[in-house]
Amino acid sequence: MSENIGHKIKLIRQARRVSQLELAKITGIDNSRLSLIENDHVSPSERQLARIREALNWTPEIDELVEAIAR
């Protein structure tokens, strides 16, 4: 897992035009926890990351785009 996974989650969430609150509701992750994840204060568990990836329709192609943007 990338050390700045939270930043990537935030970029993808914003690109999908999903609010943090909406993502929290969809994934069942507490909004305050999601905020901590997005600000790289804590890392998501594998289960949380899987729920986030599914909710945002996060594909391997998206990973490549985010990596390119992050450079």
N, CA and C of each residue as an Amber inpcrd file, in Angstrom:
protein
   213
   0.8510000  -1.1740000   0.0000000   0.0000000   0.0000000   0.0000000
   0.8920000   1.2290000   0.0000000   0.5250000   2.1750000  -0.7690000
   1.3110000   3.3930000  -0.8880000   1.2600000   4.1990000   0.4080000
   2.3500000   4.8920000   0.6920000   2.3990000   5.6900000   1.9050000
   1.4540000   6.8790000   1.8590000   1.0730000   7.3250000   0.6900000
   0.1290000   8.4490000   0.5890000  -1.1760000   8.0070000  -0.0610000
  -1.6580000   6.8560000   0.3660000  -2.8980000   6.3150000  -0.1930000
  -4.0750000   7.2470000   0.0690000  -4.0510000   7.9300000   1.2020000
  -5.1480000   8.8430000   1.5280000  -5.2980000   9.9480000   0.5040000
  -4.1690000  10.5000000   0.0760000  -4.2040000  11.5580000  -0.9400000
  -4.7890000  11.0220000  -2.2490000  -4.4240000   9.8060000  -2.5910000
  -4.9550000   9.1880000  -3.8220000  -6.4550000   8.9780000  -3.7040000
  -6.8970000   8.5120000  -2.5440000  -8.3380000   8.3190000  -2.3240000
  -9.0590000   9.6480000  -2.5160000  -8.5130000  10.6940000  -1.9250000
  -9.1420000  12.0110000  -2.0230000  -9.2020000  12.4920000  -3.4760000
  -8.1170000  12.3370000  -4.2210000  -8.0970000  12.7450000  -5.6300000
  -9.1700000  12.0140000  -6.4390000  -9.2510000  10.7120000  -6.2480000
 -10.2200000   9.9110000  -7.0070000 -11.6390000  10.2560000  -6.5800000
 -11.8570000  10.4120000  -5.2790000 -13.1940000  10.7740000  -4.7850000
 -13.6390000  12.1030000  -5.3840000 -12.7450000  13.0850000  -5.3870000
 -13.0910000  14.3920000  -5.9410000 -13.3180000  14.3200000  -7.4510000
 -12.5070000  13.5320000  -8.1410000 -12.6850000  13.3770000  -9.5900000
 -14.0310000  12.7310000  -9.9090000 -14.4800000  11.8550000  -9.0350000
 -15.7830000  11.1970000  -9.2140000 -16.9380000  12.0650000  -8.7270000
 -16.5880000  13.2260000  -8.1720000 -17.5860000  14.1630000  -7.6380000
 -18.4610000  13.5210000  -6.5610000 -17.7820000  12.8400000  -5.6640000
 -18.4400000  12.2120000  -4.5220000 -17.9540000  12.9540000  -3.2820000
 -18.8830000  13.3770000  -2.4330000 -18.4630000  14.0610000  -1.2110000
 -17.8960000  13.0420000  -0.2280000 -17.1400000  13.5470000   0.7070000
 -16.5740000  12.6630000   1.7290000 -17.7010000  12.0050000   2.5350000
 -18.7280000  12.7590000   2.8220000 -19.8700000  12.2280000   3.5620000
 -20.5750000  11.1230000   2.7660000 -20.7500000  11.3350000   1.4630000
 -21.3740000  10.3110000   0.6110000 -20.5450000   9.0320000   0.6120000
 -19.2180000   9.1870000   0.4700000 -18.3430000   8.0170000   0.4590000
 -18.4050000   7.2970000   1.7960000 -18.4620000   8.0500000   2.8690000
 -18.5650000   7.4400000   4.1950000 -19.8480000   6.6070000   4.3100000
 -20.9420000   7.1540000   3.8150000 -22.2210000   6.4350000   3.8750000
 -22.1940000   5.1780000   3.0040000 -21.6460000   5.2880000   1.8130000
 -21.6000000   4.1570000   0.8840000 -20.7370000   3.0220000   1.4370000
 -19.6090000   3.3910000   2.0290000 -18.6460000   2.3770000   2.4920000
 -18.9060000   1.8970000   3.9060000 -19.6840000   2.6510000   4.6640000
 -19.9090000   2.2910000   6.0560000 -18.7400000   2.6700000   6.9590000
 -17.8490000   3.5060000   6.4390000 -16.7060000   3.9860000   7.2130000
 -17.1000000   5.3240000   7.8290000 -16.8460000   5.4810000   9.1120000
 -17.1690000   6.7200000   9.7980000 -16.5160000   7.9040000   9.0830000
 -17.2630000   8.9900000   8.9420000 -16.7600000  10.1520000   8.2170000
 -15.4700000  10.7030000   8.8350000 -15.3780000  10.7170000  10.1460000
 -14.1550000  11.2310000  10.7790000 -12.9730000  10.3110000  10.4970000
 -13.2060000   9.0080000  10.4510000 -12.1450000   8.0500000  10.1080000
 -11.7190000   8.2580000   8.6540000 -12.6860000   8.4490000   7.7770000
 -12.3820000   8.6800000   6.3660000 -11.5430000   9.9500000   6.1980000
 -11.8520000  10.9740000   6.9650000 -11.0650000  12.2040000   6.9200000
  -9.6240000  11.9360000   7.3490000  -9.4400000  11.1660000   8.3990000
  -8.0900000  10.8150000   8.8520000  -7.3390000  10.0310000   7.7780000
  -8.0540000   9.1350000   7.1020000  -7.4360000   8.3460000   6.0290000
  -7.0130000   9.2670000   4.8870000  -7.9250000  10.1250000   4.4440000
  -7.6360000  11.0040000   3.3050000  -6.4990000  11.9840000   3.5930000
  -6.3060000  12.3260000   4.8490000  -5.2350000  13.2480000   5.2200000
  -3.9690000  12.5070000   5.6460000  -3.9230000  11.2110000   5.3590000
  -2.7630000  10.3600000   5.6350000  -2.3320000  10.3660000   7.0960000
  -3.3110000  10.5220000   7.9940000  -3.0090000  10.4220000   9.4220000
  -3.0890000   8.9760000   9.8920000  -3.9240000   8.1870000   9.2290000
  -4.0300000   6.7520000   9.4900000  -4.1580000   6.0350000   8.1530000
  -3.7820000   4.7810000   8.1430000  -3.9290000   3.9680000   6.9250000
  -5.2250000   3.1760000   7.0010000  -5.8790000   3.0280000   5.8620000
  -7.0970000   2.2090000   5.8690000  -6.7320000   0.7420000   6.0230000
  -7.6230000  -0.0130000   6.6380000  -7.4260000  -1.4610000   6.6880000
  -7.6270000  -1.9950000   5.2760000  -7.2280000  -3.2180000   5.0580000
  -7.4390000  -3.8130000   3.7230000  -8.9150000  -3.8510000   3.3810000
  -9.7340000  -4.1420000   4.3680000 -11.1840000  -4.2080000   4.1400000
 -11.7380000  -2.8260000   3.7970000 -11.3060000  -1.8030000   4.5360000
 -11.7590000  -0.4410000   4.2460000 -11.3240000  -0.0140000   2.8560000
 -10.0770000  -0.3040000   2.5050000  -9.5800000   0.0700000   1.1850000
 -10.3720000  -0.6390000   0.0900000 -10.7060000  -1.8870000   0.3020000
 -11.4980000  -2.6300000  -0.6860000 -12.8710000  -1.9830000  -0.8660000
 -13.5010000  -1.5660000   0.2320000 -14.8120000  -0.9100000   0.1390000
 -14.7110000   0.4280000  -0.5880000 -13.6500000   1.1810000  -0.2960000
 -13.4460000   2.4720000  -0.9490000 -13.2220000   2.2710000  -2.4440000
 -12.3660000   1.3140000  -2.7950000 -12.0740000   1.0520000  -4.2080000
 -13.3520000   0.6640000  -4.9570000 -14.1630000  -0.1670000  -4.3300000
 -15.4160000  -0.5940000  -4.9710000 -16.3750000   0.5890000  -5.1240000
 -16.5140000   1.3750000  -4.0880000 -17.4450000   2.5110000  -4.1170000
 -17.0580000   3.5410000  -5.1760000 -15.7500000   3.7020000  -5.3980000
 -15.2810000   4.6950000  -6.3690000 -15.0110000   4.1040000  -7.7480000
 -15.3270000   2.8140000  -7.9080000 -15.0620000   2.1360000  -9.1760000
 -13.5940000   2.3510000  -9.5650000 -12.7230000   2.0930000  -8.6220000
 -11.2800000   2.3370000  -8.7240000 -10.6180000   1.1440000  -9.3970000
 -10.2010000   1.3090000 -10.6250000  -9.6110000   0.2330000 -11.4210000
  -8.0880000   0.3930000 -11.5060000  -7.3850000  -0.6180000 -11.9820000
  -5.9310000  -0.4830000 -12.1740000  -5.5630000   0.6890000 -13.0880000
  -6.4040000   0.9930000 -14.0440000  -6.1420000   2.1260000 -14.9290000
  -6.1610000   3.4470000 -14.1510000  -7.0510000   3.5230000 -13.1840000
  -7.1230000   4.7080000 -12.3270000  -5.8300000   4.8350000 -11.5230000
  -5.3040000   3.7040000 -11.0450000  -4.0280000   3.7210000 -10.3150000
  -2.9370000   4.3630000 -11.1630000  -2.8710000   3.9930000 -12.4230000
  -1.8480000   4.5410000 -13.3180000  -2.0100000   6.0510000 -13.4990000
  -3.2480000   6.5010000 -13.6630000  -3.4930000   7.9350000 -13.8310000
  -3.1100000   8.7090000 -12.5720000  -3.4680000   8.1800000 -11.4230000
  -3.1600000   8.8480000 -10.1670000  -1.6470000   8.9090000  -9.9550000
  -0.9540000   7.8330000 -10.2940000   0.5080000   7.8270000 -10.1780000
   1.1090000   8.9190000 -11.0710000   0.5840000   9.0720000 -12.2630000
   1.0910000  10.0860000 -13.1910000   0.8320000  11.4920000 -12.6590000
  -0.3200000  11.7130000 -12.0670000  -0.6730000  13.0160000 -11.5110000
   0.2040000  13.3340000 -10.2970000   0.4740000  12.3210000  -9.4920000
   1.2410000  12.5120000  -8.2520000   2.7130000  12.8530000  -8.5110000
   3.2140000  12.5730000  -9.6830000   4.6390000  12.8380000  -9.9790000
   4.9370000  14.2890000 -10.1320000
